[in-house]
Amino acid sequence: MNKDFFMVIFYILVTIIIFKFSLYINKKIKFTILNPVLLSAILIIIILKFFNIPYSQYNQGGKIIASALGPIVVVLAVPLYKNRYNLMKNFIPIMGGVIVSIITSLISVLLLCKIFKIDHVILLSLLSKSITTPMAVESTKLLGGNEAITVAAVVITGLMGAAVAPLIIKYGKIKNNIAKGIGIGASSHAVGTTKAIEMNEEVGAASGLAMGVTGLATIIAIIIFS
């Protein structure tokens, strides 16, 4: 086995250790802004800069972790299946919430980019910010935007959604689990859904459903209007 193989394994282990440490910090401090994913990203950036490690070198291990995300997302189907009857009973409110979320996301991007005179390519890259990364990248390709900007926007949207969602639920006095899940999943995709699952299984199931439907509906809308 060559040196590159051991370096890849080393970077994967470093990423896992940093994430476990971030989880520990999050549980100890219990501050919503200190999302484990956000904290991990910050710590990894600091380490790469401090030790002058090229991102391309570190990402050799990152690509392997990313390739595992697709199959892992299938796990979200478990709470979805267990809560299928309750979700079907609320089908119309769920679809209404998803549609409102998509419209709100698209209009907010269009208005803010117009107000701040943002370049058109950046605007196209931000339209898919509220859906999961693989879908968002494909949407940006269809629109002719910048994929790197889209990925950054998706990550930031997910992290902010996961961090802010508990506060909105608390101070907005949202009691219904389906409503909590739809709000989180339709606006902050997979990262938000992981937070929803932490709340309880029903919230996680609704969030997973909203994430999938929002992604599919957004792509269909982009294909129709692009």
PyMOL commands that set and color helices and strands:
alter all, ss='L'
color gray80, all
select helices_A, chain A and resi 3-29+36-50+55-82+84-89+91-115+120-126+133-143+147-171+177-199+201-225
alter helices_A, ss='H'
color red, helices_A
deselect
rebuild
show_as cartoon
